[in-house]
C-alpha cells in the first residue's frame, strides 16, 4: 500500500500506523521542544500549548501522513475543559510515536465519545421524527 504525504509528496511503501496515542500534556511539550531543537518538522503550536498547559485535560495524536518519508505527521487534538478543542500538526519520529501510550479500552471509548461531541449532528430524517 502506498501512502502519499509530506511537503515533498513522496510515495511511502509502508502504511500509516493505525493506533491513536493518548499523550500526557508534559510529553506533548517535550515533543514540541524536541522538534524546535532539531528542526526536523512541524512543531505544533508551542506558545498556545504553554499558555494553556495547566488547563489541558488530555491530548490525542492521530497520524495522517508521512513527512520526508520517515517522520509521521500527526494531528494533535488537545482537549481543554468544557467544549474547547484545539488541533494542530506535529511531526514525530517513528520511535517517538511507538513509545507513546496507545489509546485503548474504556479510555478509547470515553475519549472518542468526547471527540464526537464536537461534530455537528445532522438533522433527524423524517422517518426518525
N, C-alpha and C positions, 0 to 999 in steps of 0.2 A: 504494500500500500504506500502510495506517495502522498506526502503532505507538503503543501507549499506554504511558505511563511517567511517572515522576516523582511527586513528592508531590501534584501537583495533578491527576493523571490526564488530562492534556491529550492530545488526539489530535495527532499529528505527521504531516505529509504526506510525510515522506521516510523511507526505511528506515534502519535502523542500519547502520553500516559493517560489512563482512564481513571485516575484517582484524584479526588478533591482533597486538598490539605487543609487542616484545621490548625491555624498558626497563632501562637500566643503573640500579643502585641509587642513584647520585647524582642521576639525573634524577627518580626517584621522590621523593626527598627534596625536590628543588626544586619539584615539583608540589604536594606536601603543603604546603610553606611558602607557595606562591602562594595555595592555597585558604584557608589560615589568614589570610593577609593581606587577601584580597579578600572573604572571607565569602560566596562565590558557590555553595557547595555542600558536599558531603561531603568531608571532609579525610583520610579514611583513618584510620590509627592512628599518629599521629606518634611517640608515646613508644615503642611497640613497634618501629617501624622504627629509631628512634635506638638503642634497646637492642640490636637485632640486626644493625645495619648492617654490621659487619665480617664477619658470617657469611653475609650474603645472597649466594647464588650467582647468581640471576637472578630477574627479575620479568616476568610476562606480564600485559598489560592486555587484557581482553575486554569490549567494550561490551555492555550488556544492556538499557538503556532511556535515554530522554531525561528530563532534569530541567529544568523551566521552559521546555521547548521548544527550548532552544539548547545546553544542557550535556549531554555524554554521561556517563551514569553507567556506570562500568566496575567489573568485579571486578579487583582487583589480586591476582594469585596469586603469592605470594612463596615461593621455594624456598630452604631452608637445607640444610646438609649432611645426608646420610642420608635419612630419610623424612619430615622435618619440612616441612610446608607451612602457610602462613598465607594467609588470604583475607579481603579487606575491600573495601568500596566506596569509590570516589573519583570525583569529578566533574572532567571536563576540558572545555575549550572545544573546538570542532571544529578550530580551528587548532592547539592543543596536541596533540591526538590525531593530526592529519595529519602533524605534524612529527616524530613519534617513529618510530624504526626499526620496520619491519614484519617479523614473523616469516615466514621463507620458507626453501625449500630443505631442506638437510640439518639445519639448525638447527631447523626446524619439526618434522621427524620425531623428532629427539632430544628436544626439549622436550616435545612432546605425548606421546611414549612415557613420559617421566617422570611426566606428569600421570596417565596411565592406571594406573601402578603404585599410585596412591593410592585407586583404586576397588576395592571387594571383588570377587573373582571368584565368579561363581555356581558352585555345584557342577556337576560334569560330568553331562550327561544319560546315562541308562543306555546309550544307543546308542554313547556315546563311551568307555565303560569297558572 
